[in-house]
């Protein structure tokens, strides 16, 4: 009965999405103007119904209702509760239901709170959001019903992929979906503005919080996903240029460009065409990522679907949504006015340059991700990895980072590099120090050397916009910009140090024997069997010491065997210090009672994820500052209108 209620709620939400689309479109015509009043309430109710359906699915997973096919295929009664709940979105159907739920709630929130746009633009925006949602509702109800019953009911479920039975699963996918859906809202705003030809600062101010929120969630999701893959997969790497990793990176790159473009349009009434185009491109990248993960054309721990029919359905949605949006953009782009002009040497000019660089990197990642798939379709096997992505991306990332150091110091409209030259002396000196340090420490690779130099220089340059300001009165968006740019520098430093100075060692030793990796002394004390709620494991007891004077600390990497479904995984054990991280993995048993150990010493690698969190924190501070400013303006406007109304009443009584 619970499953049927969830399915009924999903059908009702789909019906309301159709009503929202039709009413919103007709309300833009003179004859349908009377329908305008129902669009906002319908959007709110649609979001609540989608939420009810998703909560129903979570309940079915929490109680392990094996009469539901999705639960039987992806859960097991012996799993811990947190993994049973997270399993609701750790599969194809559940993840898509999470997508439409967040999309419905976002549309309802836009309908409930947004009052800055002209009503026709708002109606067109909600109609556009309903159109996108309706496609995903159709996909769920026709091709991926999450509430399908199973008969006969099995005695036990198949369980979830053991690699996904991790706390990272509880946070990584939802944050990415929140980011993707935030971009869908930006896409809908762009469509609404194109339909009504209202591309201006008001449109940008309405779009900006959603772009910023989406960008924050994408940043958190990518950072969390990178760290999850780093410690869970046991490969010792933090980014593999896996196609599914790229599927989340591409929307982030587009959203970063969109975020800066929409800010310029909101505050300076420039980059109108750029903003609309990037709104379409950012959501296009989300759709392409969805297609890659759920079409069945990829084999990855991240990928869900293996049914080509579903992939065809998503490809059709991609063609309809993005093809239609690009067609509309082509038809209406000529009607979008240019906006205010600016000199090349200005803050706007720096933002445009970096937007071009971000777009170029996006093109490189997109080509490198899709080319092997196209080659395979034509019968050829091609592998594209770091030897392509790293240098090709660096060609555009290096000038982008140089401009990033200078851009925030430039004035709006027109400036000269000579005015800010003196402020950049110290960052330039730090960059030189970085090169010298790399040479002295034995690093010879070109990209890590450039990365260390740019990281040190950018770290200092990022705080220069605070110079001469009263720090207590500095607006939160300025603080957010500074912290986010510092986060980029910190991540860059971590990437450079890890690439240049990591030490890896593969050994086979007996209990009681010791080895070294980097500054660490490591002794294998014992290998013992242990058991968990749905797995058994062999656990190594490693006694590690930093140098000759450090305290002895025990690490316990495991080789786990799950029985539902049957699979063996490596559970790494990590030890973090201020200057790096010791990474240990237990392998199999070798001849003579020896055990294989894979060991890494990774100097300053935690800076990669610390920088990611700083970037997200900077975005959050900027979002809080923008929303607070908007609220103050709305409250002030309401007060003025209230006073005018009272004065009007007093005049009539007199």
Secondary structure, 3 states (H helix, E strand, C coil): CHHHHHHHHHHHHHHHHHHHHHHHHHCCCCCCHHHHHHHHHHHHHHHHHHHHHHHHHHHHHHCCCCCEHHHHHHCCCCCCHHHHHHCCCCCHHHHHHHHHHHHHHHHHHHHHHCCCCCHHHHHHHHHHHHHHHHHHHHHHHHHCCCCCECCCCCCCCCCCCHHHCCHHHHHHHHHHHHHHHHHHHHHHHHHHHHHHCCCCHHHHHHHHHHHHHHHHHHHHHHHHHHHHHHHHCCCCCCCCCCHHHHHHHHHHHHHHHHHHHHHHHHHHCCCHHHHHHHHHHHHHHHHHHHHHHHCCCCCCCCCCCCCHHHHHHHHHHHHHHHHHHHHHHHHHHHHCCCCCCCCCCCHHHHHHHHHHHHHHHHHHHHHHHHHHHHHHHCCCCCCCCHHHHHHHHHHHHHHHHHHHHHHCCCCCCCCCHHHHCHHHHHHHHHHHHHHHHHHHCCCCCHHHHHHHHHHHHHHHHHHHHHCCCCCCCCCHHHHHHHHHHHHHHHHHHHHHHHHHHCEEEEEEECCCCEEEECCEEEEEEEEEEEECCCEEEEEEEEEEEECCCCCCEEECCEEEEEECCEEEEEECEEEEECCEEEEEEEEEECHHHCEEEEEEEEECCHHHHHHHHHHHHHHHHHHHHHHHHHHHHHHHHHHHHHHHHHHHHHHHHC
